Amino acid sequence: LLAKATMAGDDDLNENQIKYLHYFIYQNGKTSESPVLSGFVKPNKPVTESMTISIEVDEATLREDIFPNNGRSCDVYIIANLPEDVELPSVCSIDNLKDLELSTMFANADGSFLRQECFVMDGSGKAEVISLRNVIVAEGNISLKRLASKISLATTVESSYTDEEGVVWTPDVEGMTLELVNCSNNILLNGIAGDVEPERFDYSPRSHISEGNSGRYSFEPFYSYPCSWHLRSEDELVFRIKLPWTDNAGRWQPCYYKVLLNTTELVRNTYYHVNVNIGILGSFSPQEDPVELQNLSYLVVDWRNGLNDFSGGVEEEVDILAAHYLVLEKNVWEMHNQENLTIPYISSDKCVVKDIEIIRDNYQDSNNNYDSDGTKPLTVFLTSDPQNPLATYIAVSHELVNDLSDENADYLPYTITFTI
């Protein structure tokens, strides 16, 4: 069996390291059962990028259990670098194994950068019979994907800024720092964000690394397990930048900025990079909302080598993942005594509606929220034009009581929110 990380990472940060692995071999198509054969392999020293293991099996097991009825293939599942404190289930079906919860410290207790010895990876595939002479010989090539995601940011800084009063400010780039908040330390082995409640943590501020005379600055990468969040929520993954400025009177003032990722979810084995330019003053106090930087560019790629700084001198070609987009005219609508609203939208992917909530303000009791399970049905669903399936719509329907003699008459506004 050859186990190999699908995309090479940075060897200096041990992103390709395979310290040891567990293998599980199943009869063809029977991965929901216990494996016929399983084992643990640990080389004398860690292997980088790929690892070949040989497994000797007696003839009876091969013919009767792994390749019965003259079968020519079997299923193989491999986990690399599984933490030693994780206990395997009694029945090691692939589904049971993927339900294992993992926790990894990506940062020190103070949030500072923690160099990882290795990254958990897994992968499944087939081993095919290649020889029937004397003994059965089978081999398989299993591609592994990391469970973690990688995130980085690089910035350029304008040489000066003149405010509305004509004061000229100069950036103190040497004092610039970056932190990333709301990362996750835990995940199920299936790598799906949302299948486990994330254990959030923040990275402490770190200093930049100058890239020669290019005027561009980068930072050590950040790591997180896959997680998801709602836009503008407390759990949103956010970069925070602190950059001091000095005015022409010699006043030194730290400024605070935030950078949002152009997504609401981290995907495993994916590298997220943001390029940002700072040319304005930020918030003057960490207690204020930081200024959100808008002029950004994003790169989302499979986690691979040659992309350490995204400076343009990339060592190898990159495969850009498919673009994902959801386009609406706006994201806030007012319905004046309407019970139905149809909102056109365009999307690259199939969409779903979730987190539907309706609230009615009550000026006497702010806690009197509308019960969506009550007598007035609320529905929000996605539909399309039967004559043109590409014309897609969000349909909102909510019954109103317009009889003012009714004590439940709707004379106060409702607020309906949902996520697409």
Residue pairs with C-beta under 8 A, 6 or more apart in sequence:
1 23
1 52
1 53
1 54
1 55
1 76
1 78
1 127
1 139
1 140
1 141
1 142
2 50
2 51
2 52
2 139
2 140
2 141
2 142
3 18
3 21
3 50
3 51
3 52
3 53
3 78
3 80
3 123
3 142
3 144
4 49
4 50
4 51
4 141
4 142
4 143
4 144
5 16
5 18
5 49
5 50
5 121
5 143
5 144
5 145
5 146
6 123
6 143
6 144
6 145
6 269
6 302
7 145
7 269
7 302
7 303
7 304
7 305
8 15
8 16
8 49
8 304
8 305
9 15
9 16
9 119
9 146
9 150
9 303
9 304
9 305
10 16
10 221
10 305
10 308
11 48
11 305
13 115
13 116
13 221
14 46
14 115
14 116
14 117
14 118
14 119
15 116
15 119
15 146
15 150
15 303
16 48
16 49
17 46
17 47
17 48
17 81
17 117
17 118
17 119
18 46
18 47
18 48
18 49
18 50
18 51
18 80
18 81
18 118
18 121
18 144
19 42
19 46
19 80
19 81
19 117
19 118
20 40
20 41
20 42
20 43
20 80
20 81
21 40
21 41
21 51
21 53
21 78
21 79
21 80
21 81
21 82
22 38
22 39
22 40
22 78
22 79
22 82
22 88
23 38
23 39
23 40
23 41
23 53
23 55
23 76
23 77
23 78
24 35
24 37
24 38
24 76
24 77
24 78
24 92
24 94
24 97
25 35
25 36
25 37
25 38
25 55
25 66
25 74
25 75
25 76
25 127
26 33
26 35
26 36
26 74
26 75
26 76
26 77
26 94
27 33
27 36
27 65
27 66
27 68
27 71
27 74
27 75
28 71
28 73
28 74
28 75
28 126
29 75
30 75
31 75
31 77
31 93
31 94
31 95
31 124
32 93
32 94
32 95
33 91
33 93
34 91
34 92
34 93
35 77
35 92
36 61
36 65
36 66
36 74
37 55
37 57
37 61
37 65
37 66
38 92
39 55
41 51
41 53
43 51
46 118
51 80
57 66
59 135
59 136
62 135
62 136
63 136
66 74
66 138
67 73
67 74
67 129
67 136
67 138
71 129
72 128
72 129
73 126
73 127
73 128
73 129
73 138
74 126
74 127
74 138
75 94
75 124
75 125
75 126
75 127
76 124
76 125
76 126
76 127
76 140
76 142
77 94
77 97
77 122
77 123
77 124
78 122
78 123
78 124
78 142
78 144
79 97
79 120
79 121
79 122
79 189
80 118
80 120
80 121
80 122
80 144
81 118
81 119
81 120
81 121
82 100
82 102
82 120
83 102
83 103
83 104
83 120
86 100
86 102
88 97
88 100
89 96
89 97
89 99
89 100
94 124
97 189
98 122
98 188
98 189
98 190
99 188
99 189
99 190
100 188
100 189
101 186
101 187
101 188
101 189
101 196
102 120
102 147
102 186
102 187
102 188
102 189
102 225
103 185
103 186
103 199
104 116
104 120
104 148
104 185
104 186
104 225
105 114
105 185
106 114
106 116
106 148
106 183
106 185
106 201
106 222
106 223
106 224
107 113
107 114
107 183
107 201
107 203
107 204
108 114
110 204
111 179
111 201
111 202
111 203
111 204
112 203
112 204
112 206
113 203
113 206
113 220
116 223
119 146
119 147
119 148
120 146
120 147
120 148
120 189
121 144
121 145
121 146
121 147
122 144
122 145
122 147
122 189
122 191
123 142
123 143
123 144
123 145
124 142
125 140
125 141
125 142
125 143
126 140
127 138
127 139
127 140
128 138
128 139
128 140
129 136
129 137
129 138
130 137
130 138
130 139
131 137
145 191
145 268
145 269
146 268
146 269
146 303
147 187
147 189
147 191
147 225
147 226
147 268
147 269
148 223
148 224
148 225
148 268
148 269
149 223
149 224
149 225
149 226
149 266
149 267
149 268
149 269
149 270
149 271
149 272
149 303
150 221
150 222
150 223
150 270
150 271
150 272
150 303
151 180
151 221
151 222
151 223
151 224
151 237
151 261
151 266
151 271
151 272
151 273
152 218
152 219
152 221
152 222
152 271
152 272
152 273
152 274
152 310
153 178
153 218
153 219
153 239
153 259
153 273
153 274
153 275
153 276
154 211
154 216
154 217
154 218
154 219
154 273
154 274
154 275
154 276
154 309
154 310
154 311
155 176
155 208
155 216
155 217
155 218
155 241
155 275
155 276
155 277
155 278
156 215
156 216
156 217
156 275
156 276
156 277
156 278
157 171
157 173
157 176
157 215
157 217
157 243
157 277
157 278
157 279
158 171
158 277
158 278
158 279
159 170
159 171
160 168
160 169
160 170
160 171
161 168
161 169
161 171
161 245
161 279
161 280
161 281
162 168
162 169
163 169
163 281
167 247
167 248
167 249
168 247
168 248
169 245
169 246
169 247
169 248
169 253
169 281
170 245
170 246
170 247
170 248
171 243
171 244
171 245
171 278
172 243
172 244
172 245
172 246
172 252
173 208
173 217
173 243
175 242
175 243
175 244
175 254
176 207
176 208
176 217
176 241
176 242
176 243
176 244
177 205
177 206
177 207
177 208
177 241
177 242
178 205
178 206
178 208
178 219
178 239
178 240
178 241
178 242
179 202
179 203
179 204
179 205
179 206
179 239
179 240
180 202
180 203
180 222
180 224
180 237
180 238
180 239
180 240
181 202
181 203
181 237
181 238
181 240
182 200
182 202
182 227
182 229
182 235
182 236
182 237
182 238
183 200
183 201
183 202
183 203
183 222
183 223
183 224
183 225
183 227
183 237
184 198
184 199
184 200
184 201
184 224
184 225
184 226
184 227
184 266
185 198
185 199
185 200
185 201
185 225
186 196
186 198
186 199
186 225
187 193
187 195
187 196
187 198
187 225
187 226
187 227
187 268
188 195
188 196
191 226
191 268
191 269
192 226
193 226
193 227
193 228
193 265
193 266
193 267
194 227
194 228
194 265
198 225
198 227
198 235
200 227
200 235
203 222
205 240
205 242
206 219
206 220
207 219
208 217
208 218
208 219
209 217
209 218
209 219
209 220
210 217
211 217
211 218
211 309
211 311
214 311
216 311
218 309
218 310
218 311
224 237
224 266
225 266
225 268
226 265
226 266
226 267
226 268
227 235
227 237
227 265
227 266
228 264
228 265
228 266
229 235
229 236
229 237
229 264
229 265
230 236
230 264
230 355
230 419
231 264
236 260
236 264
237 260
237 261
237 266
238 258
238 259
238 260
239 258
239 259
239 260
239 261
239 274
240 256
240 257
240 258
240 259
240 290
241 256
241 257
241 258
241 259
241 276
241 278
241 282
241 290
241 293
242 254
242 255
242 256
242 257
242 286
243 254
243 255
243 257
243 278
243 282
244 252
244 253
244 254
244 255
245 252
245 253
245 254
245 255
245 281
246 252
246 253
247 253
253 281
253 284
254 284
255 281
255 282
255 283
255 284
255 291
256 282
256 283
256 284
256 285
256 286
256 288
256 290
256 291
257 278
257 282
257 283
257 290
257 291
257 292
257 293
258 290
258 291
258 292
258 293
259 274
259 276
259 292
259 293
259 296
260 292
261 272
261 274
261 298
262 296
262 298
263 272
263 300
266 272
269 302
269 303
270 300
270 301
270 302
270 303
270 321
271 299
271 300
271 301
271 302
271 303
271 304
271 307
272 298
272 299
272 300
273 298
273 299
273 300
273 301
273 307
273 310
274 296
274 297
274 298
274 299
275 296
275 297
275 298
275 299
275 310
276 293
276 295
276 296
277 293
277 295
278 293
280 291
281 291
282 290
282 291
283 289
283 290
283 291
299 307
299 310
299 318
299 320
300 320
300 321
301 307
301 318
301 319
301 320
301 321
302 318
302 319
302 321
304 316
304 318
305 315
305 316
306 314
306 315
306 316
306 318
307 314
307 318
322 348
323 348
324 348
324 349
325 346
325 347
325 348
326 345
326 346
326 347
326 348
326 351
326 420
327 345
327 346
327 347
328 343
328 344
328 345
329 343
329 344
333 341
333 343
335 341
335 396
337 400
337 402
339 397
339 398
339 399
339 400
340 395
340 396
340 397
341 395
341 396
341 397
342 393
342 394
342 395
342 396
343 393
343 394
343 395
343 396
344 391
344 392
344 393
345 351
345 392
345 393
345 394
345 420
346 392
347 392
351 382
351 392
351 420
352 382
352 420
353 380
353 381
353 382
353 394
353 418
353 419
353 420
354 418
354 419
355 417
355 418
355 419
356 372
356 378
356 380
356 416
356 417
356 418
357 372
357 416
357 417
357 418
358 370
358 372
358 378
358 398
358 414
358 415
358 416
358 417
359 369
359 370
359 414
359 415
359 417
360 368
360 369
360 370
360 412
360 413
360 414
360 415
361 412
361 413
361 415
362 368
362 412
363 412
370 376
370 414
372 378
376 398
376 399
376 400
376 401
377 397
377 398
377 399
378 397
378 398
378 416
379 395
379 396
379 397
379 398
380 394
380 395
380 396
380 397
380 416
380 418
381 394
381 395
382 392
382 393
382 394
382 395
382 420
383 392
383 393
383 395
384 390
384 391
384 392
384 393
385 391
385 393
394 420
396 416
398 414
398 416
400 410
401 408
401 409
401 410
402 409
402 410
403 409
404 411
